[in-house]
Amino acid sequence: MYKKLCCYCLKVSVSADYLMAGDWQCTHCGHDITDVPAIPYQEEFSKDYLMKLVTYKKEKRLDSSPA
């Protein structure tokens, strides 16, 4: 099992190993979090992971802003 922290609703989304290759939508809010890094279910979210999540969210916000 793997988990991700959704950068939209800040809830933990869990997925089985065999689903890792496909798209990943948050099980709570439905947003696409495929590009958010996944970690093994037993691991704790580290400071480094949270910093990557913040960076991803900022980049995603910039990508979606109108030109």
N, C-alpha and C positions, 0 to 999 in steps of 0.2 A: 504494500500500500504506500501511496505517496500523498503529500498534502501541499497545498499552496495557500497563501494568504491573499484573499481578493483585495486588490487595491481600490475597489469601488465601495464595497460594503464592510471591509475589514473583518470578514468572517473566514474561518478555515474551510476550505473545500478539499475533499478527499476523493481519491480515485484509485482503482485497482491497477496493478502492474500492467495488465494486458491492454488497458485503455490509454496508456501513456503516449502512444504514437499519434493519436488523433487530436482533434480540437478539444479544448477544455473550456467549458462554460461553468461559471460559478454556480454551485448547487443552491445558493441562496437568492442571488439577485439576477442570474442569467447572463451577466456580461461575459464576453470572450476574454479569458485570461490565459490563453494558450501560451503566450510569450513570457508569462510570469514564471520564474524558476520554481521547480518542484523539489521538495526534499523528502527523504524517507519519513514515514509517519511517526517513527519513534523519536526523531530528532527534534530539538527545540529550535524555534526561530531565533537566529543569531542577530547580533547588531549589524553584521555585514549583509545578511539577507534583507533586513528591514531597510537598509540604505539602498540596496539594489531595487527594492520595491518602490521606494520614493522616487528614485531616478527614472524607473520605468513609467511611473504615473506622470511625471513631469514631461517626459518625451511623448507619451501618448496624448497628453493635453495639447502639446505644441503641434503634433501631427494632425489633430482634429480641428485646430483653430482655422477660421477662414482666412484666405490669402488676401 
